């Protein structure tokens, strides 16, 4: 069941709108706002709702399905399932009181455009520090270097380099040269098993000290036909979507990429985790990405409804949507040659062509 975004009007002149995100009867996040949607390049100050309203006159004015909701540090990022005004975020800050006796909360509601106009180095930077702990596999003969990091050598269960956080390996890199990977392709099942084990870690990457183009170069690819190599390389991220495949170009750039990646992973883990942000996303259950409501309308019209259906039957399946949106999707299917319309007005019927 997808989550829903509902906008209601209140009787409070200071905060005339209530916006709530719900899923399965549970309120994930609710707040009072000065506007139903921020203006261009602006942000709206909000108050987070602590308790559900009782006996308050609330008038719904808008309801939209939520396509995605996630936590990004101090922010709750929301994507709505509609064509316009679809991306926004809520920045939650804890500010100390002037007398030092405690803190108070600030919530800012802003759109994608406002986020871009307000971004700065501090807001987009995860970490530039290299004071992390890295394990280098004992079998690495000429290991990469990690200046500023705490290095240790020991046998890793999988991979060549591991990032340690709170005594746990939370990121692993498998290093491959062009020659290494060409050799592994001769035993493809073994490579697949290795990547499957890598995928069990929270963060995993296959870092290749070669360019992607090298695998299509007959002078560098050895006995393997270029078409075969490129097909196998295309299959790897499909079979193992949790393992990043990085064609770094050479040893130096592969080493630098891994240094920066380890720093970024640790920076993300070190970011402050406000409990109110975690609470809002903890109970959210993402629906499988399927292209959104427009795709569901298309599937319903092309596969689920009986041939020769009236538009009213399709509207009944999507009562929360504006009729104009459903008509737009049907007109698109007609222009693609997948549907034809017979008749006019209430007697019109949509048939598959």
ZAVO-103506 format. One line per field, with one value per residue (C-alpha): residue number from 1; residue in three letters; x, y, z. Coordinates in nm, 3 decimals, padded with zeros to 5 digits. Example, Ala and Ser with C-alpha at 12.3 -4.5 7.8 and 13.67 -1.06 7.14 Angstrom:
2
kefi: 1, 2
tordo: ALA, SER
c1: 01.230, 01.367
c2: -00.450, -00.106
c3: 00.780, 00.714
! end
This chain:
353
kefi: 1, 2, 3, 4, 5, 6, 7, 8, 9, 10, 11, 12, 13, 14, 15, 16, 17, 18, 19, 20, 21, 22, 23, 24, 25, 26, 27, 28, 29, 30, 31, 32, 33, 34, 35, 36, 37, 38, 39, 40, 41, 42, 43, 44, 45, 46, 47, 48, 49, 50, 51, 52, 53, 54, 55, 56, 57, 58, 59, 60, 61, 62, 63, 64, 65, 66, 67, 68, 69, 70, 71, 72, 73, 74, 75, 76, 77, 78, 79, 80, 81, 82, 83, 84, 85, 86, 87, 88, 89, 90, 91, 92, 93, 94, 95, 96, 97, 98, 99, 100, 101, 102, 103, 104, 105, 106, 107, 108, 109, 110, 111, 112, 113, 114, 115, 116, 117, 118, 119, 120, 121, 122, 123, 124, 125, 126, 127, 128, 129, 130, 131, 132, 133, 134, 135, 136, 137, 138, 139, 140, 141, 142, 143, 144, 145, 146, 147, 148, 149, 150, 151, 152, 153, 154, 155, 156, 157, 158, 159, 160, 161, 162, 163, 164, 165, 166, 167, 168, 169, 170, 171, 172, 173, 174, 175, 176, 177, 178, 179, 180, 181, 182, 183, 184, 185, 186, 187, 188, 189, 190, 191, 192, 193, 194, 195, 196, 197, 198, 199, 200, 201, 202, 203, 204, 205, 206, 207, 208, 209, 210, 211, 212, 213, 214, 215, 216, 217, 218, 219, 220, 221, 222, 223, 224, 225, 226, 227, 228, 229, 230, 231, 232, 233, 234, 235, 236, 237, 238, 239, 240, 241, 242, 243, 244, 245, 246, 247, 248, 249, 250, 251, 252, 253, 254, 255, 256, 257, 258, 259, 260, 261, 262, 263, 264, 265, 266, 267, 268, 269, 270, 271, 272, 273, 274, 275, 276, 277, 278, 279, 280, 281, 282, 283, 284, 285, 286, 287, 288, 289, 290, 291, 292, 293, 294, 295, 296, 297, 298, 299, 300, 301, 302, 303, 304, 305, 306, 307, 308, 309, 310, 311, 312, 313, 314, 315, 316, 317, 318, 319, 320, 321, 322, 323, 324, 325, 326, 327, 328, 329, 330, 331, 332, 333, 334, 335, 336, 337, 338, 339, 340, 341, 342, 343, 344, 345, 346, 347, 348, 349, 350, 351, 352, 353
tordo: UNK, UNK, UNK, UNK, UNK, UNK, UNK, UNK, UNK, UNK, UNK, UNK, UNK, UNK, UNK, UNK, UNK, UNK, UNK, UNK, UNK, UNK, UNK, UNK, UNK, UNK, UNK, UNK, UNK, UNK, UNK, UNK, UNK, UNK, UNK, UNK, UNK, UNK, UNK, UNK, UNK, UNK, UNK, UNK, UNK, UNK, UNK, UNK, UNK, UNK, UNK, UNK, UNK, UNK, UNK, UNK, UNK, UNK, UNK, UNK, UNK, UNK, UNK, UNK, UNK, UNK, UNK, UNK, UNK, UNK, UNK, UNK, UNK, UNK, UNK, UNK, UNK, UNK, UNK, UNK, UNK, UNK, UNK, UNK, UNK, UNK, UNK, UNK, UNK, UNK, UNK, UNK, UNK, UNK, UNK, UNK, UNK, UNK, UNK, UNK, UNK, UNK, UNK, UNK, UNK, UNK, UNK, UNK, UNK, UNK, UNK, UNK, UNK, UNK, UNK, UNK, UNK, UNK, UNK, UNK, UNK, UNK, UNK, UNK, UNK, UNK, UNK, UNK, UNK, UNK, UNK, UNK, UNK, UNK, UNK, UNK, UNK, UNK, UNK, UNK, UNK, UNK, UNK, UNK, UNK, UNK, UNK, UNK, UNK, UNK, UNK, UNK, UNK, UNK, UNK, UNK, UNK, UNK, UNK, UNK, UNK, UNK, UNK, UNK, UNK, UNK, UNK, UNK, UNK, UNK, UNK, UNK, UNK, UNK, UNK, UNK, UNK, UNK, UNK, UNK, UNK, UNK, UNK, UNK, UNK, UNK, UNK, UNK, UNK, UNK, UNK, UNK, UNK, UNK, UNK, UNK, UNK, UNK, UNK, UNK, UNK, UNK, UNK, UNK, UNK, UNK, UNK, UNK, UNK, UNK, UNK, UNK, UNK, UNK, UNK, UNK, UNK, UNK, UNK, UNK, UNK, UNK, UNK, UNK, UNK, UNK, UNK, UNK, UNK, UNK, UNK, UNK, UNK, UNK, UNK, UNK, UNK, UNK, UNK, UNK, UNK, UNK, UNK, UNK, UNK, UNK, UNK, UNK, UNK, UNK, UNK, UNK, UNK, UNK, UNK, UNK, UNK, UNK, UNK, UNK, UNK, UNK, UNK, UNK, UNK, UNK, UNK, UNK, UNK, UNK, UNK, UNK, UNK, UNK, UNK, UNK, UNK, UNK, UNK, UNK, UNK, UNK, UNK, UNK, UNK, UNK, UNK, UNK, UNK, UNK, UNK, UNK, UNK, UNK, UNK, UNK, UNK, UNK, UNK, UNK, UNK, UNK, UNK, UNK, UNK, UNK, UNK, UNK, UNK, UNK, UNK, UNK, UNK, UNK, UNK, UNK, UNK, UNK, UNK, UNK, UNK, UNK, UNK, UNK, UNK, UNK, UNK, UNK, UNK, UNK, UNK, UNK, UNK, UNK, UNK, UNK, UNK, UNK, UNK, UNK, UNK, UNK, UNK, UNK, UNK, UNK, UNK, UNK, UNK, UNK, UNK, UNK, UNK
c1: 00.000, 00.143, 00.160, -00.059, 00.003, -00.303, -00.342, -00.615, -00.720, -00.733, -00.893, -00.555, -00.471, -00.099, -00.076, -00.377, -00.269, -00.214, -00.011, 00.003, 00.174, -00.003, 00.035, -00.184, -00.376, -00.057, 00.053, 00.416, 00.463, 00.226, 00.292, 00.120, 00.233, 00.186, 00.133, 00.016, 00.326, 00.628, 00.654, 00.936, 01.273, 01.121, 01.081, 00.790, 00.827, 00.630, 00.544, 00.566, 00.245, 00.297, -00.052, -00.331, -00.605, -00.925, -01.256, -01.076, -01.249, -01.017, -01.116, -00.926, -00.827, -00.573, -00.463, -00.174, 00.005, 00.362, 00.607, 00.905, 01.000, 01.344, 01.573, 01.876, 02.061, 01.845, 01.603, 01.295, 01.283, 00.942, 00.851, 00.484, 00.326, 00.228, 00.375, 00.429, 00.511, 00.633, 00.962, 01.010, 01.189, 01.157, 01.470, 01.454, 01.694, 01.762, 01.860, 01.996, 01.804, 01.983, 02.001, 02.150, 01.871, 01.775, 01.686, 01.394, 01.295, 01.268, 01.111, 01.145, 00.935, 01.106, 01.088, 01.349, 01.412, 01.455, 01.695, 01.915, 01.917, 02.006, 02.268, 02.616, 02.932, 02.823, 02.486, 02.616, 02.941, 02.943, 03.306, 03.650, 03.826, 04.042, 04.056, 03.879, 03.997, 04.069, 04.160, 04.384, 04.365, 04.681, 04.718, 04.749, 05.111, 05.117, 04.832, 04.676, 04.758, 04.522, 04.700, 04.559, 04.369, 04.442, 04.562, 04.577, 04.658, 04.459, 04.266, 03.932, 03.646, 03.587, 03.728, 04.063, 03.983, 03.730, 03.609, 03.567, 03.304, 03.231, 03.439, 03.229, 03.311, 03.050, 03.206, 03.412, 03.605, 03.712, 04.006, 04.062, 04.319, 04.235, 04.432, 04.266, 03.919, 03.996, 04.127, 03.817, 03.594, 03.737, 03.578, 03.263, 03.080, 03.358, 03.334, 02.958, 02.999, 03.251, 03.018, 02.724, 02.924, 03.021, 02.654, 02.581, 02.764, 02.589, 02.824, 03.016, 03.208, 03.403, 03.675, 03.853, 04.190, 04.094, 03.868, 03.541, 03.663, 03.958, 03.722, 03.604, 03.960, 04.076, 04.439, 04.371, 04.096, 04.313, 04.139, 03.792, 03.571, 03.479, 03.107, 03.130, 03.317, 03.078, 02.779, 02.925, 03.009, 02.655, 02.514, 02.713, 02.516, 02.193, 02.280, 02.433, 02.259, 02.402, 02.760, 02.882, 03.098, 03.354, 03.580, 03.839, 04.081, 04.407, 04.561, 04.600, 04.241, 04.105, 04.293, 04.166, 03.806, 03.821, 03.970, 03.692, 03.423, 03.532, 03.537, 03.187, 03.046, 03.188, 03.069, 02.715, 02.727, 02.858, 02.583, 02.356, 02.044, 01.757, 01.499, 01.209, 01.352, 01.409, 01.056, 00.901, 01.074, 01.104, 00.754, 00.746, 00.724, 00.824, 00.611, 00.799, 00.880, 00.647, 00.641, 00.379, 00.008, 00.031, 00.176, -00.099, -00.363, -00.203, -00.192, -00.552, -00.668, -00.458, -00.474, -00.721, -01.045, -01.274, -01.230, -01.469, -01.476, -01.631, -01.402, -01.622, -01.507, -01.144, -01.218, -01.377, -01.045, -00.861, -01.111, -00.838, -00.718, -00.843, -01.044, -00.817, -00.514, -00.691, -00.810, -00.455, -00.320, -00.596, -00.529, -00.163, -00.250, -00.471, -00.189, 00.038, -00.215, -00.290, -00.646, -00.927, -01.241, -01.586, -01.882, -01.909, -02.008, -02.122, -02.167, -01.803, -01.611, -01.235, -01.116, -00.775, -00.642
c2: 00.000, 00.335, 00.627, 00.934, 01.308, 01.499, 01.875, 02.012, 02.361, 02.450, 02.725, 02.864, 03.191, 03.153, 02.800, 02.762, 02.429, 02.082, 01.841, 01.476, 01.172, 00.845, 00.481, 00.190, 00.401, 00.515, 00.878, 00.894, 01.269, 01.563, 01.933, 02.270, 02.508, 02.867, 02.757, 02.442, 02.454, 02.687, 02.960, 02.975, 02.982, 03.011, 02.790, 02.766, 02.759, 02.474, 02.324, 01.950, 01.803, 01.631, 01.486, 01.393, 01.658, 01.583, 01.754, 02.000, 02.115, 02.012, 02.038, 01.821, 02.011, 01.777, 01.414, 01.269, 00.934, 00.939, 00.788, 00.788, 00.897, 00.874, 01.025, 01.227, 01.331, 01.599, 01.604, 01.409, 01.389, 01.337, 01.266, 01.287, 01.089, 01.376, 01.567, 01.907, 02.020, 01.670, 01.699, 01.861, 01.814, 01.901, 02.024, 01.966, 02.158, 02.157, 02.503, 02.572, 02.811, 03.136, 03.057, 02.715, 02.534, 02.317, 02.334, 02.400, 02.261, 02.434, 02.275, 02.421, 02.300, 02.365, 02.252, 02.108, 02.452, 02.617, 02.343, 02.410, 02.785, 02.744, 02.472, 02.538, 02.345, 02.245, 02.109, 01.886, 01.774, 01.440, 01.428, 01.541, 01.366, 01.060, 00.954, 00.626, 00.272, 00.049, -00.318, -00.431, -00.797, -00.988, -01.126, -00.781, -00.766, -00.402, -00.241, 00.098, 00.373, 00.554, 00.864, 00.973, 00.650, 00.380, 00.083, -00.277, -00.597, -00.914, -01.173, -01.042, -01.286, -01.127, -00.828, -00.654, -00.345, -00.300, 00.007, -00.045, 00.145, 00.056, -00.258, -00.382, -00.402, -00.180, -00.121, -00.355, -00.301, -00.575, -00.450, -00.574, -00.491, -00.545, -00.870, -00.987, -00.938, -01.100, -01.405, -01.415, -01.415, -01.757, -01.878, -01.669, -01.873, -01.804, -01.429, -01.443, -01.616, -01.354, -01.066, -01.237, -01.243, -00.878, -00.787, -00.895, -00.591, -00.254, -00.095, -00.285, -00.194, -00.365, -00.113, -00.181, -00.028, 00.008, 00.202, 00.049, 00.102, -00.131, -00.428, -00.344, -00.309, -00.627, -00.540, -00.536, -00.793, -01.093, -01.411, -01.289, -01.139, -00.780, -00.853, -01.127, -00.907, -00.616, -00.847, -00.999, -00.655, -00.536, -00.838, -00.783, -00.479, -00.653, -00.970, -00.780, -00.440, -00.383, -00.390, -00.076, -00.138, 00.142, 00.168, 00.398, 00.404, 00.325, 00.228, 00.584, 00.688, 00.359, 00.426, 00.786, 00.682, 00.425, 00.679, 00.928, 00.657, 00.527, 00.886, 00.948, 00.626, 00.710, 01.072, 00.954, 00.727, 01.010, 01.253, 01.347, 01.132, 01.329, 01.096, 01.291, 01.236, 00.867, 00.825, 00.971, 00.723, 00.416, 00.286, 00.380, 00.082, 00.170, 00.023, -00.139, 00.125, 00.064, 00.395, 00.557, 00.617, 00.690, 00.343, 00.186, 00.367, 00.236, -00.122, -00.103, 00.026, -00.216, -00.534, -00.531, -00.367, -00.538, -00.430, -00.149, 00.006, 00.346, 00.604, 00.604, 00.248, 00.358, 00.659, 00.427, 00.244, 00.570, 00.782, 01.002, 01.123, 01.421, 01.312, 01.526, 01.313, 00.990, 01.143, 01.259, 00.904, 00.763, 01.025, 00.929, 00.563, 00.663, 00.867, 00.562, 00.354, 00.124, 00.242, 00.372, 00.551, 00.475, 00.704, 01.032, 01.163, 00.918, 00.645, 00.655, 00.329, 00.269, -00.036, -00.190, -00.173
c3: 00.000, -00.105, 00.134, 00.084, 00.114, 00.234, 00.264, 00.491, 00.588, 00.959, 01.165, 01.278, 01.095, 01.176, 01.038, 00.807, 00.655, 00.793, 00.582, 00.680, 00.531, 00.612, 00.520, 00.621, 00.872, 01.047, 01.053, 00.947, 00.964, 01.021, 01.048, 01.042, 00.768, 00.664, 00.299, 00.121, -00.103, -00.094, -00.354, -00.608, -00.434, -00.087, 00.217, 00.459, 00.837, 00.995, 01.331, 01.370, 01.505, 01.839, 01.887, 01.649, 01.636, 01.826, 01.739, 01.510, 01.195, 00.911, 00.544, 00.292, -00.021, -00.179, -00.167, -00.365, -00.358, -00.227, -00.475, -00.238, 00.112, 00.267, 00.529, 00.420, 00.735, 00.901, 00.610, 00.513, 00.134, -00.031, -00.393, -00.488, -00.771, -00.998, -01.289, -01.122, -00.768, -00.694, -00.500, -00.163, 00.166, 00.533, 00.706, 01.083, 01.303, 01.675, 01.802, 02.153, 02.374, 02.454, 02.823, 02.750, 02.932, 02.637, 02.269, 02.039, 01.701, 01.365, 01.055, 00.707, 00.414, 00.083, -00.277, -00.511, -00.667, -00.326, -00.218, -00.518, -00.460, -00.090, -00.121, 00.010, 00.080, 00.430, 00.320, 00.042, 00.203, 00.387, 00.494, 00.383, 00.668, 00.618, 00.984, 00.918, 00.984, 00.687, 00.669, 00.383, 00.296, 00.392, 00.039, -00.125, -00.251, -00.362, -00.169, -00.223, 00.023, 00.256, 00.396, 00.730, 00.785, 01.039, 00.836, 00.945, 00.759, 00.809, 00.613, 00.489, 00.430, 00.089, -00.097, -00.075, 00.136, 00.413, 00.601, 00.976, 01.171, 01.534, 01.494, 01.201, 00.831, 00.668, 00.323, 00.107, -00.216, -00.451, -00.659, -01.013, -01.277, -01.643, -01.639, -01.313, -01.450, -01.784, -01.594, -01.372, -01.678, -01.758, -01.434, -01.439, -01.175, -00.928, -00.997, -00.947, -00.612, -00.503, -00.599, -00.430, -00.105, -00.149, -00.191, 00.166, 00.305, 00.351, 00.095, -00.171, -00.484, -00.760, -00.854, -01.183, -01.271, -01.637, -01.869, -01.986, -02.344, -02.278, -02.274, -02.625, -02.757, -02.930, -02.858, -02.482, -02.435, -02.519, -02.631, -02.540, -02.814, -02.729, -02.768, -02.504, -02.257, -02.292, -02.248, -01.930, -01.788, -01.860, -01.676, -01.354, -01.220, -01.318, -01.127, -00.833, -00.805, -00.455, -00.586, -00.759, -01.069, -01.104, -01.409, -01.250, -01.544, -01.367, -01.033, -00.904, -00.975, -00.838, -00.514, -00.496, -00.566, -00.284, -00.042, -00.113, -00.105, 00.233, 00.366, 00.228, 00.376, 00.718, 00.684, 00.620, 00.925, 01.142, 01.045, 01.337, 01.344, 01.490, 01.645, 01.495, 01.146, 01.211, 01.349, 01.034, 00.804, 01.029, 00.955, 00.586, 00.354, 00.000, -00.276, -00.566, -00.827, -01.121, -01.305, -01.085, -01.129, -01.502, -01.556, -01.343, -01.547, -01.867, -01.737, -01.626, -01.965, -02.169, -01.962, -01.676, -01.786, -02.038, -02.396, -02.484, -02.135, -02.052, -01.898, -01.586, -01.513, -01.521, -01.301, -01.046, -01.013, -00.940, -00.746, -00.594, -00.935, -01.130, -01.438, -01.655, -01.565, -01.658, -01.985, -02.063, -02.024, -02.244, -02.510, -02.497, -02.555, -02.846, -03.005, -02.966, -03.156, -02.862, -02.797, -03.014, -02.900, -03.036, -02.983, -02.798, -02.458, -02.193, -02.454, -02.565, -02.536, -02.537, -02.730, -02.773, -03.125
! end
